[in-house]
Amino acid sequence: MAHDIGQGTYVKFGTVLGTQTVGVYKVNSLSLGTIERDVVDASHLLTTGGREYIASEFYEPGELSLEIHHDPAIQPWKVLTNVSTNQTVSIYFANGGTNTLVWSSYGYAQSFQASVPKDDMMTGTLTIKLSGSLHTTT
């Protein structure tokens, strides 16, 4: 049974389990925004009572907000200035070091903000907009 701790979790831009393109970011904390499914109004002129809705096949994959270890050598602005919108974003959950689970999707970096305190760890906040379907691999 795996331990439910986030030690060893990281995010990578590039191919899943393949080569990296611009860096690997060690994650302090991760927040996945709301994943929503579109709803279609199926009401018509003969509808009585309440409106009728059906679930769409499409969903909004949300966005990731990551607090990462800021390593200036990785140059995080490169993911912001890359014009490619089809970058694979992979989140590796080490799950306490017992096994690894990977969530992946296409996405692009929306913003990056760094914090460099004098006597503490340098951190940054990286926001990633996800696009397309979410996938899981081990």
OpenMM code with the backbone's topology and positions (N, CA, C; nanometers):
from openmm import Vec3, app, unit

residues = "MET ALA HIS ASP ILE GLY GLN GLY THR TYR VAL LYS PHE GLY THR VAL LEU GLY THR GLN THR VAL GLY VAL TYR LYS VAL ASN SER LEU SER LEU GLY THR ILE GLU ARG ASP VAL VAL ASP ALA SER HIS LEU LEU THR THR GLY GLY ARG GLU TYR ILE ALA SER GLU PHE TYR GLU PRO GLY GLU LEU SER LEU GLU ILE HIS HIS ASP PRO ALA ILE GLN PRO TRP LYS VAL LEU THR ASN VAL SER THR ASN GLN THR VAL SER ILE TYR PHE ALA ASN GLY GLY THR ASN THR LEU VAL TRP SER SER TYR GLY TYR ALA GLN SER PHE GLN ALA SER VAL PRO LYS ASP ASP MET MET THR GLY THR LEU THR ILE LYS LEU SER GLY SER LEU HIS THR THR THR".split()
positions = [
    Vec3(0.0840, -0.1178, 0.0000),
    Vec3(0.0000, 0.0000, 0.0000),
    Vec3(0.0883, 0.1238, 0.0000),
    Vec3(0.0578, 0.2182, -0.0861),
    Vec3(0.1381, 0.3392, -0.1011),
    Vec3(0.1055, 0.4406, 0.0080),
    Vec3(0.2035, 0.5205, 0.0411),
    Vec3(0.1827, 0.6295, 0.1355),
    Vec3(0.1317, 0.7498, 0.0580),
    Vec3(0.0332, 0.8176, 0.1120),
    Vec3(-0.0243, 0.9320, 0.0417),
    Vec3(0.0459, 1.0608, 0.0819),
    Vec3(0.1698, 1.0746, 0.0382),
    Vec3(0.2439, 1.1983, 0.0577),
    Vec3(0.2964, 1.2421, -0.0775),
    Vec3(0.3219, 1.3706, -0.0908),
    Vec3(0.3612, 1.4235, -0.2198),
    Vec3(0.5110, 1.4314, -0.2419),
    Vec3(0.5912, 1.3769, -0.1502),
    Vec3(0.7365, 1.3836, -0.1639),
    Vec3(0.7808, 1.3213, -0.2956),
    Vec3(0.8545, 1.3954, -0.3760),
    Vec3(0.9041, 1.3432, -0.5020),
    Vec3(0.8174, 1.3752, -0.6218),
    Vec3(0.7095, 1.4505, -0.6029),
    Vec3(0.6231, 1.4895, -0.7142),
    Vec3(0.6931, 1.5968, -0.7972),
    Vec3(0.6857, 1.5841, -0.9293),
    Vec3(0.7441, 1.6853, -1.0164),
    Vec3(0.6620, 1.6976, -1.1443),
    Vec3(0.6832, 1.8081, -1.2167),
    Vec3(0.6143, 1.8314, -1.3430),
    Vec3(0.7200, 1.8489, -1.4516),
    Vec3(0.6861, 1.8036, -1.5719),
    Vec3(0.7820, 1.8067, -1.6820),
    Vec3(0.7102, 1.8467, -1.8109),
    Vec3(0.7731, 1.9286, -1.8912),
    Vec3(0.7254, 1.9600, -2.0252),
    Vec3(0.8020, 1.8732, -2.1229),
    Vec3(0.7354, 1.8069, -2.2148),
    Vec3(0.7987, 1.7186, -2.3118),
    Vec3(0.7128, 1.5957, -2.3298),
    Vec3(0.7691, 1.4895, -2.3822),
    Vec3(0.6918, 1.3679, -2.4048),
    Vec3(0.6826, 1.2866, -2.2767),
    Vec3(0.5721, 1.2135, -2.2593),
    Vec3(0.5535, 1.1305, -2.1413),
    Vec3(0.6607, 1.0224, -2.1394),
    Vec3(0.7297, 1.0108, -2.0284),
    Vec3(0.8365, 0.9121, -2.0086),
    Vec3(0.9426, 0.9187, -2.1185),
    Vec3(0.9576, 1.0357, -2.1800),
    Vec3(1.0546, 1.0527, -2.2876),
    Vec3(1.1502, 1.1651, -2.2554),
    Vec3(1.1984, 1.2312, -2.3578),
    Vec3(1.2964, 1.3367, -2.3385),
    Vec3(1.2296, 1.4645, -2.2911),
    Vec3(1.3022, 1.5392, -2.2107),
    Vec3(1.2495, 1.6663, -2.1647),
    Vec3(1.2855, 1.7747, -2.2655),
    Vec3(1.2031, 1.8798, -2.2685),
    Vec3(1.2310, 1.9871, -2.3632),
    Vec3(1.2949, 2.1069, -2.2953),
    Vec3(1.2394, 2.1546, -2.1854),
    Vec3(1.2939, 2.2751, -2.1228),
    Vec3(1.3114, 2.2637, -1.9729),
    Vec3(1.2855, 2.1525, -1.9136),
    Vec3(1.3122, 2.1417, -1.7714),
    Vec3(1.2131, 2.0581, -1.6952),
    Vec3(1.2600, 2.0178, -1.5795),
    Vec3(1.1792, 1.9422, -1.4848),
    Vec3(1.1658, 2.0300, -1.3618),
    Vec3(1.0436, 2.0414, -1.3096),
    Vec3(1.0169, 2.1291, -1.1972),
    Vec3(0.9714, 2.0470, -1.0772),
    Vec3(1.0492, 2.0508, -0.9672),
    Vec3(1.0115, 1.9820, -0.8444),
    Vec3(0.8981, 2.0603, -0.7791),
    Vec3(0.7950, 1.9896, -0.7359),
    Vec3(0.6721, 2.0532, -0.6891),
    Vec3(0.6654, 2.0557, -0.5368),
    Vec3(0.6404, 2.1750, -0.4795),
    Vec3(0.6118, 2.1877, -0.3357),
    Vec3(0.4637, 2.1649, -0.3103),
    Vec3(0.3794, 2.2227, -0.3952),
    Vec3(0.2349, 2.2024, -0.3838),
    Vec3(0.1733, 2.2175, -0.5215),
    Vec3(0.0599, 2.1520, -0.5390),
    Vec3(-0.0061, 2.1480, -0.6686),
    Vec3(-0.1552, 2.1659, -0.6464),
    Vec3(-0.2182, 2.2468, -0.7304),
    Vec3(-0.3624, 2.2645, -0.7238),
    Vec3(-0.4176, 2.2518, -0.8653),
    Vec3(-0.5069, 2.1566, -0.8838),
    Vec3(-0.5713, 2.1375, -1.0134),
    Vec3(-0.7044, 2.2085, -1.0090),
    Vec3(-0.7233, 2.3062, -1.1003),
    Vec3(-0.8484, 2.3815, -1.1048),
    Vec3(-0.9651, 2.2924, -1.1419),
    Vec3(-1.0815, 2.3472, -1.1367),
    Vec3(-1.2050, 2.2730, -1.1604),
    Vec3(-1.2085, 2.2121, -1.2995),
    Vec3(-1.2375, 2.0821, -1.3042),
    Vec3(-1.2614, 2.0144, -1.4313),
    Vec3(-1.4120, 2.0136, -1.4504),
    Vec3(-1.4608, 2.0739, -1.5594),
    Vec3(-1.6040, 2.0895, -1.5803),
    Vec3(-1.6484, 2.0275, -1.7112),
    Vec3(-1.7679, 1.9740, -1.7114),
    Vec3(-1.8283, 1.9224, -1.8331),
    Vec3(-1.9299, 2.0247, -1.8826),
    Vec3(-1.9313, 2.0470, -2.0142),
    Vec3(-2.0301, 2.1369, -2.0724),
    Vec3(-2.1687, 2.0736, -2.0642),
    Vec3(-2.2693, 2.1575, -2.0484),
    Vec3(-2.4078, 2.1124, -2.0437),
    Vec3(-2.4821, 2.1763, -2.1603),
    Vec3(-2.5620, 2.0953, -2.2310),
    Vec3(-2.6362, 2.1428, -2.3470),
    Vec3(-2.7842, 2.1510, -2.3102),
    Vec3(-2.8458, 2.2656, -2.3399),
    Vec3(-2.9894, 2.2821, -2.3158),
    Vec3(-3.0648, 2.2047, -2.4236),
    Vec3(-3.1384, 2.1017, -2.3834),
    Vec3(-3.2120, 2.0173, -2.4777),
    Vec3(-3.3619, 2.0503, -2.4778),
    Vec3(-3.3981, 2.1617, -2.4170),
    Vec3(-3.5386, 2.2012, -2.4143),
    Vec3(-3.5849, 2.2375, -2.5551),
    Vec3(-3.7139, 2.2220, -2.5801),
    Vec3(-3.7712, 2.2579, -2.7106),
    Vec3(-3.9098, 2.3156, -2.6879),
    Vec3(-3.9795, 2.3491, -2.7946),
    Vec3(-4.1087, 2.4175, -2.7822),
    Vec3(-4.2141, 2.3337, -2.7111),
    Vec3(-4.2022, 2.2008, -2.7110),
    Vec3(-4.3016, 2.1153, -2.6468),
    Vec3(-4.2612, 2.0753, -2.5041),
    Vec3(-4.1473, 2.1279, -2.4560),
    Vec3(-4.1030, 2.0976, -2.3202),
    Vec3(-4.1987, 2.1611, -2.2209),
    Vec3(-4.2433, 2.0831, -2.1220),
    Vec3(-4.3272, 2.1372, -2.0158),
    Vec3(-4.2535, 2.1226, -1.8841),
    Vec3(-4.2848, 2.2058, -1.7902),
    Vec3(-4.2173, 2.2003, -1.6605),
    Vec3(-4.0771, 2.2582, -1.6699),
    Vec3(-3.9812, 2.1893, -1.6074),
    Vec3(-3.8432, 2.2377, -1.6057),
    Vec3(-3.7703, 2.2173, -1.7376),
    Vec3(-3.6658, 2.2916, -1.7549),
    Vec3(-3.5827, 2.2794, -1.8741),
    Vec3(-3.5119, 2.1447, -1.8727),
    Vec3(-3.4810, 2.0908, -1.9901),
    Vec3(-3.4107, 1.9634, -2.0014),
    Vec3(-3.2675, 1.9881, -2.0470),
    Vec3(-3.1740, 1.9187, -1.9845),
    Vec3(-3.0323, 1.9330, -2.0164),
    Vec3(-2.9712, 1.7954, -2.0414),
    Vec3(-2.8692, 1.7920, -2.1263),
    Vec3(-2.7908, 1.6713, -2.1467),
    Vec3(-2.6431, 1.7069, -2.1301),
    Vec3(-2.5649, 1.6093, -2.0888),
    Vec3(-2.4214, 1.6319, -2.0720),
    Vec3(-2.3530, 1.6249, -2.2077),
    Vec3(-2.2645, 1.7171, -2.2316),
    Vec3(-2.1878, 1.7200, -2.3550),
    Vec3(-2.0732, 1.6203, -2.3473),
    Vec3(-2.0188, 1.5827, -2.4615),
    Vec3(-1.8996, 1.4984, -2.4633),
    Vec3(-1.7750, 1.5782, -2.4278),
    Vec3(-1.7846, 1.7096, -2.4311),
    Vec3(-1.6689, 1.7955, -2.4084),
    Vec3(-1.6591, 1.8363, -2.2621),
    Vec3(-1.5349, 1.8510, -2.2166),
    Vec3(-1.5147, 1.9024, -2.0818),
    Vec3(-1.3979, 1.9992, -2.0815),
    Vec3(-1.3980, 2.0844, -1.9830),
    Vec3(-1.2912, 2.1819, -1.9619),
    Vec3(-1.1892, 2.1175, -1.8683),
    Vec3(-1.0649, 2.0921, -1.9150),
    Vec3(-0.9679, 2.0222, -1.8304),
    Vec3(-0.9122, 2.1057, -1.7149),
    Vec3(-0.9360, 2.2348, -1.7148),
    Vec3(-0.8912, 2.3183, -1.6039),
    Vec3(-0.7489, 2.3677, -1.6206),
    Vec3(-0.6917, 2.4129, -1.5099),
    Vec3(-0.5538, 2.4601, -1.5106),
    Vec3(-0.4838, 2.4145, -1.3845),
    Vec3(-0.3526, 2.4056, -1.3939),
    Vec3(-0.2689, 2.3669, -1.2807),
    Vec3(-0.2019, 2.4904, -1.2236),
    Vec3(-0.1997, 2.4994, -1.0938),
    Vec3(-0.1217, 2.6011, -1.0267),
    Vec3(-0.0204, 2.5276, -0.9405),
    Vec3(0.1069, 2.5478, -0.9693),
    Vec3(0.2138, 2.4740, -0.9034),
    Vec3(0.3059, 2.5677, -0.8277),
    Vec3(0.3342, 2.5339, -0.7030),
    Vec3(0.4434, 2.5998, -0.6336),
    Vec3(0.5627, 2.5080, -0.6518),
    Vec3(0.6669, 2.5580, -0.7173),
    Vec3(0.7808, 2.4743, -0.7540),
    Vec3(0.9081, 2.5246, -0.6878),
    Vec3(1.0088, 2.4369, -0.6829),
    Vec3(1.1426, 2.4790, -0.6427),
    Vec3(1.1960, 2.5631, -0.7584),
    Vec3(1.2338, 2.6854, -0.7321),
    Vec3(1.2836, 2.7724, -0.8387),
    Vec3(1.4328, 2.7511, -0.8566),
    Vec3(1.4694, 2.6948, -0.9697),
    Vec3(1.6096, 2.6767, -1.0061),
    Vec3(1.6358, 2.7702, -1.1237),
    Vec3(1.7048, 2.8817, -1.1031),
    Vec3(1.7278, 2.9770, -1.2120),
    Vec3(1.7975, 2.9163, -1.3333),
    Vec3(1.8734, 2.8072, -1.3142),
    Vec3(1.9432, 2.7437, -1.4259),
    Vec3(1.8455, 2.6796, -1.5246),
    Vec3(1.7252, 2.6424, -1.4789),
    Vec3(1.6269, 2.5810, -1.5683),
    Vec3(1.5643, 2.6847, -1.6615),
    Vec3(1.5699, 2.8111, -1.6234),
    Vec3(1.5170, 2.9215, -1.7035),
    Vec3(1.3676, 2.9019, -1.7345),
    Vec3(1.2808, 2.9142, -1.6340),
    Vec3(1.1389, 2.8846, -1.6508),
    Vec3(1.0675, 2.9725, -1.7524),
    Vec3(1.1228, 3.0868, -1.7879),
    Vec3(1.0566, 3.1697, -1.8885),
    Vec3(1.0558, 3.1043, -2.0259),
    Vec3(1.1409, 3.0029, -2.0464),
    Vec3(1.1417, 2.9347, -2.1761),
    Vec3(1.0095, 2.8645, -2.2045),
    Vec3(0.9407, 2.8135, -2.0991),
    Vec3(0.8106, 2.7515, -2.1239),
    Vec3(0.7051, 2.8566, -2.1531),
    Vec3(0.7275, 2.9800, -2.1105),
    Vec3(0.6326, 3.0889, -2.1390),
    Vec3(0.6522, 3.1466, -2.2782),
    Vec3(0.7757, 3.1469, -2.3248),
    Vec3(0.8029, 3.2074, -2.4552),
    Vec3(0.7975, 3.1070, -2.5691),
    Vec3(0.7768, 2.9796, -2.5367),
    Vec3(0.7622, 2.8771, -2.6397),
    Vec3(0.6254, 2.8938, -2.7040),
    Vec3(0.6195, 2.9145, -2.8346),
    Vec3(0.4925, 2.9405, -2.9027),
    Vec3(0.4131, 2.8131, -2.9299),
    Vec3(0.4714, 2.6977, -2.9052),
    Vec3(0.4013, 2.5719, -2.9276),
    Vec3(0.2886, 2.5562, -2.8266),
    Vec3(0.1684, 2.5280, -2.8752),
    Vec3(0.0559, 2.5044, -2.7848),
    Vec3(0.0336, 2.3553, -2.7637),
    Vec3(0.1114, 2.2716, -2.8297),
    Vec3(0.0945, 2.1271, -2.8165),
    Vec3(0.2061, 2.0644, -2.7348),
    Vec3(0.2417, 2.1264, -2.6244),
    Vec3(0.3420, 2.0688, -2.5362),
    Vec3(0.2743, 1.9684, -2.4443),
    Vec3(0.3355, 1.8538, -2.4255),
    Vec3(0.2831, 1.7587, -2.3287),
    Vec3(0.3280, 1.8030, -2.1907),
    Vec3(0.2330, 1.8122, -2.0993),
    Vec3(0.2601, 1.8454, -1.9602),
    Vec3(0.2356, 1.7190, -1.8797),
    Vec3(0.3358, 1.6727, -1.8077),
    Vec3(0.3240, 1.5495, -1.7291),
    Vec3(0.3489, 1.5801, -1.5826),
    Vec3(0.2609, 1.5291, -1.4967),
    Vec3(0.2761, 1.5436, -1.3527),
    Vec3(0.3075, 1.4051, -1.2975),
    Vec3(0.4237, 1.3915, -1.2382),
    Vec3(0.4689, 1.2637, -1.1828),
    Vec3(0.4429, 1.2637, -1.0327),
    Vec3(0.3528, 1.1756, -0.9888),
    Vec3(0.3246, 1.1594, -0.8472),
    Vec3(0.4076, 1.0413, -0.7979),
    Vec3(0.5087, 1.0689, -0.7173),
    Vec3(0.5951, 0.9617, -0.6677),
    Vec3(0.5270, 0.8824, -0.5576),
    Vec3(0.4273, 0.9417, -0.4929),
    Vec3(0.3460, 0.8730, -0.3925),
    Vec3(0.4319, 0.8114, -0.2829),
    Vec3(0.5194, 0.8920, -0.2273),
    Vec3(0.6030, 0.8436, -0.1176),
    Vec3(0.7193, 0.7577, -0.1620),
    Vec3(0.7443, 0.7506, -0.2902),
    Vec3(0.8569, 0.6746, -0.3408),
    Vec3(0.8262, 0.5280, -0.3657),
    Vec3(0.7024, 0.4823, -0.3424),
    Vec3(0.6721, 0.3401, -0.3584),
    Vec3(0.6322, 0.3059, -0.5015),
    Vec3(0.5663, 0.3954, -0.5704),
    Vec3(0.5319, 0.3747, -0.7111),
    Vec3(0.5077, 0.5106, -0.7750),
    Vec3(0.5037, 0.5155, -0.9045),
    Vec3(0.4870, 0.6421, -0.9744),
    Vec3(0.3625, 0.6369, -1.0611),
    Vec3(0.2834, 0.7415, -1.0548),
    Vec3(0.1670, 0.7565, -1.1398),
    Vec3(0.1828, 0.8887, -1.2136),
    Vec3(0.1520, 0.8900, -1.3432),
    Vec3(0.1702, 1.0099, -1.4237),
    Vec3(0.0361, 1.0541, -1.4810),
    Vec3(0.0015, 1.1823, -1.4585),
    Vec3(-0.1111, 1.2446, -1.5272),
    Vec3(-0.0507, 1.3281, -1.6383),
    Vec3(-0.1101, 1.3223, -1.7575),
    Vec3(-0.0564, 1.4031, -1.8666),
    Vec3(-0.1692, 1.4614, -1.9508),
    Vec3(-0.1363, 1.5711, -2.0147),
    Vec3(-0.2292, 1.6406, -2.1028),
    Vec3(-0.1457, 1.7356, -2.1874),
    Vec3(-0.2063, 1.7880, -2.2918),
    Vec3(-0.1430, 1.8994, -2.3604),
    Vec3(-0.1688, 2.0240, -2.2782),
    Vec3(-0.0811, 2.1206, -2.2912),
    Vec3(-0.1002, 2.2438, -2.2174),
    Vec3(0.0093, 2.3435, -2.2482),
    Vec3(-0.0066, 2.4609, -2.1919),
    Vec3(0.0952, 2.5641, -2.2078),
    Vec3(0.1022, 2.6467, -2.0804),
    Vec3(0.2193, 2.7015, -2.0545),
    Vec3(0.2400, 2.7837, -1.9359),
    Vec3(0.1760, 2.9202, -1.9579),
    Vec3(0.0953, 2.9624, -1.8607),
    Vec3(0.0312, 3.0933, -1.8683),
    Vec3(0.1101, 3.2006, -1.7948),
    Vec3(0.1661, 3.1643, -1.6784),
    Vec3(0.2369, 3.2642, -1.6000),
    Vec3(0.3398, 3.1980, -1.5091),
    Vec3(0.4389, 3.2769, -1.4694),
    Vec3(0.5396, 3.2321, -1.3743),
    Vec3(0.5762, 3.3495, -1.2859),
    Vec3(0.5878, 3.3226, -1.1555),
    Vec3(0.6279, 3.4256, -1.0606),
    Vec3(0.7269, 3.3633, -0.9640),
    Vec3(0.8404, 3.4289, -0.9403),
    Vec3(0.9450, 3.3743, -0.8538),
    Vec3(0.9504, 3.4485, -0.7215),
    Vec3(0.9950, 3.3773, -0.6182),
    Vec3(1.0176, 3.4349, -0.4868),
    Vec3(1.1554, 3.3893, -0.4400),
    Vec3(1.2417, 3.4845, -0.4091),
    Vec3(1.3789, 3.4526, -0.3700),
    Vec3(1.4074, 3.5160, -0.2334),
    Vec3(1.3655, 3.4505, -0.1244),
    Vec3(1.3937, 3.5038, 0.0093),
    Vec3(1.5413, 3.4857, 0.0451),
    Vec3(1.5910, 3.5704, 0.1340),
    Vec3(1.7340, 3.5704, 0.1660),
    Vec3(1.7812, 3.4402, 0.2299),
    Vec3(1.7103, 3.3880, 0.3281),
    Vec3(1.7572, 3.2705, 0.4026),
    Vec3(1.6616, 3.1528, 0.3915),
    Vec3(1.6019, 3.1340, 0.2761),
    Vec3(1.5053, 3.0253, 0.2605),
    Vec3(1.5122, 2.9723, 0.1175),
    Vec3(1.4332, 2.8700, 0.0894),
    Vec3(1.4302, 2.8080, -0.0435),
    Vec3(1.3686, 2.9029, -0.1467),
    Vec3(1.4311, 2.9090, -0.2645),
    Vec3(1.3725, 2.9855, -0.3739),
    Vec3(1.2561, 2.9058, -0.4312),
    Vec3(1.1431, 2.9705, -0.4461),
    Vec3(1.0248, 2.9044, -0.5001),
    Vec3(0.9673, 2.9884, -0.6123),
    Vec3(0.8776, 2.9282, -0.6864),
    Vec3(0.8080, 2.9992, -0.7925),
    Vec3(0.6682, 2.9425, -0.8071),
    Vec3(0.5793, 3.0202, -0.8639),
    Vec3(0.4444, 2.9746, -0.8931),
    Vec3(0.4285, 2.9691, -1.0440),
    Vec3(0.3976, 2.8504, -1.0948),
    Vec3(0.3815, 2.8276, -1.2378),
    Vec3(0.2365, 2.7894, -1.2627),
    Vec3(0.1696, 2.8626, -1.3513),
    Vec3(0.0310, 2.8331, -1.3864),
    Vec3(0.0286, 2.7762, -1.5271),
    Vec3(-0.0359, 2.6599, -1.5429),
    Vec3(-0.0411, 2.5887, -1.6703),
    Vec3(-0.1865, 2.5695, -1.7108),
    Vec3(-0.2233, 2.6123, -1.8304),
    Vec3(-0.3569, 2.5898, -1.8851),
    Vec3(-0.3555, 2.4571, -1.9589),
    Vec3(-0.4413, 2.3642, -1.9165),
    Vec3(-0.4483, 2.2335, -1.9805),
    Vec3(-0.5400, 2.2398, -2.1016),
    Vec3(-0.5141, 2.1534, -2.2000),
    Vec3(-0.5898, 2.1521, -2.3242),
    Vec3(-0.6067, 2.0079, -2.3690),
    Vec3(-0.7253, 1.9715, -2.4112),
    Vec3(-0.7481, 1.8356, -2.4584),
    Vec3(-0.7799, 1.7407, -2.3454),
    Vec3(-0.7616, 1.6128, -2.3700),
    Vec3(-0.7975, 1.5088, -2.2732),
    Vec3(-0.6879, 1.4874, -2.1700),
    Vec3(-0.7295, 1.4479, -2.0492),
    Vec3(-0.6360, 1.4089, -1.9443),
    Vec3(-0.6116, 1.2597, -1.9536),
    Vec3(-0.4866, 1.2183, -1.9340),
    Vec3(-0.4494, 1.0774, -1.9442),
    Vec3(-0.3724, 1.0359, -1.8199),
    Vec3(-0.3728, 0.9063, -1.7915),
    Vec3(-0.2989, 0.8506, -1.6794),
    Vec3(-0.2121, 0.7357, -1.7287),
    Vec3(-0.0850, 0.7342, -1.6838),
    Vec3(0.0057, 0.6231, -1.7123),
    Vec3(0.0778, 0.5860, -1.5841),
    Vec3(0.1391, 0.4700, -1.5828),
    Vec3(0.2169, 0.4303, -1.4645),
    Vec3(0.3609, 0.4099, -1.5043),
] * unit.nanometer
topology = app.Topology()
chain = topology.addChain("A")
for resn in residues:
    res = topology.addResidue(resn, chain)
    for name in ("N", "CA", "C"):
        topology.addAtom(name, app.Element.getBySymbol(name[0]), res)
